[in-house]
Amino acid sequence: MSPLQAAERVLGTAAVATPVTTQSADVATSPLTRQEHQVVALLDKGLADKQIAAKLVISRRTAEGHVRRILAELGCTSRTQVATWAITNLVKRS
């Protein structure tokens, strides 16, 4: 189960919105870089650091560094909290 699915189960909602592109106003005002947004999108799918590295064609250590910085910048202590942040802040509202 992905963090998104876990959040939906806990909140009793289903996300029907689609993620925004990097040109949106929400992303422009976000504390994260473009690549960190890509990492957040992959975290939201439940991918591990090794899988994130493979998808973004970066080293595993670089992926781990991105995840650490994302957690610190957002004040989160878990990947699930990052996924919840993404749902709240990076999803278009129809």
Contacts in CASP RR format, 6 or more apart in sequence:
PFRMAT RR
TARGET T0000
AUTHOR 0000-0000-0000
METHOD contacts of the structure
MODEL  1
MSPLQAAERVLGTAAVATPVTTQSADVATSPLTRQEHQVVALLDKGLADK
QIAAKLVISRRTAEGHVRRILAELGCTSRTQVATWAITNLVKRS
1 9 0 8 1.000
2 44 0 8 1.000
2 45 0 8 1.000
2 46 0 8 1.000
2 83 0 8 1.000
3 43 0 8 1.000
3 44 0 8 1.000
3 46 0 8 1.000
3 79 0 8 1.000
3 80 0 8 1.000
3 82 0 8 1.000
3 83 0 8 1.000
3 84 0 8 1.000
4 15 0 8 1.000
4 44 0 8 1.000
4 45 0 8 1.000
4 46 0 8 1.000
4 83 0 8 1.000
4 87 0 8 1.000
6 80 0 8 1.000
6 83 0 8 1.000
7 80 0 8 1.000
7 83 0 8 1.000
7 84 0 8 1.000
7 87 0 8 1.000
8 14 0 8 1.000
8 15 0 8 1.000
15 87 0 8 1.000
15 91 0 8 1.000
16 94 0 8 1.000
17 91 0 8 1.000
17 92 0 8 1.000
17 93 0 8 1.000
17 94 0 8 1.000
18 91 0 8 1.000
18 92 0 8 1.000
19 41 0 8 1.000
19 86 0 8 1.000
19 90 0 8 1.000
19 91 0 8 1.000
19 92 0 8 1.000
20 26 0 8 1.000
20 27 0 8 1.000
20 90 0 8 1.000
20 91 0 8 1.000
20 92 0 8 1.000
21 27 0 8 1.000
22 34 0 8 1.000
22 37 0 8 1.000
24 90 0 8 1.000
24 92 0 8 1.000
26 89 0 8 1.000
26 90 0 8 1.000
27 34 0 8 1.000
27 37 0 8 1.000
27 90 0 8 1.000
30 37 0 8 1.000
30 89 0 8 1.000
30 90 0 8 1.000
31 73 0 8 1.000
31 74 0 8 1.000
32 40 0 8 1.000
32 70 0 8 1.000
32 73 0 8 1.000
32 74 0 8 1.000
35 56 0 8 1.000
35 66 0 8 1.000
36 66 0 8 1.000
36 69 0 8 1.000
36 70 0 8 1.000
36 73 0 8 1.000
37 90 0 8 1.000
38 56 0 8 1.000
39 52 0 8 1.000
39 56 0 8 1.000
39 63 0 8 1.000
39 66 0 8 1.000
39 67 0 8 1.000
39 70 0 8 1.000
40 70 0 8 1.000
40 82 0 8 1.000
40 85 0 8 1.000
40 86 0 8 1.000
40 90 0 8 1.000
41 86 0 8 1.000
42 51 0 8 1.000
42 52 0 8 1.000
42 55 0 8 1.000
42 56 0 8 1.000
43 52 0 8 1.000
43 67 0 8 1.000
43 70 0 8 1.000
43 79 0 8 1.000
43 82 0 8 1.000
43 83 0 8 1.000
43 86 0 8 1.000
44 82 0 8 1.000
44 83 0 8 1.000
44 86 0 8 1.000
44 87 0 8 1.000
46 79 0 8 1.000
46 83 0 8 1.000
47 55 0 8 1.000
49 60 0 8 1.000
49 63 0 8 1.000
49 64 0 8 1.000
49 67 0 8 1.000
50 60 0 8 1.000
50 63 0 8 1.000
52 58 0 8 1.000
52 63 0 8 1.000
52 66 0 8 1.000
52 67 0 8 1.000
53 59 0 8 1.000
53 60 0 8 1.000
53 62 0 8 1.000
53 63 0 8 1.000
56 63 0 8 1.000
67 79 0 8 1.000
70 76 0 8 1.000
70 82 0 8 1.000
71 77 0 8 1.000
71 78 0 8 1.000
71 82 0 8 1.000
74 81 0 8 1.000
74 82 0 8 1.000
74 85 0 8 1.000
75 81 0 8 1.000
76 82 0 8 1.000
76 85 0 8 1.000
END
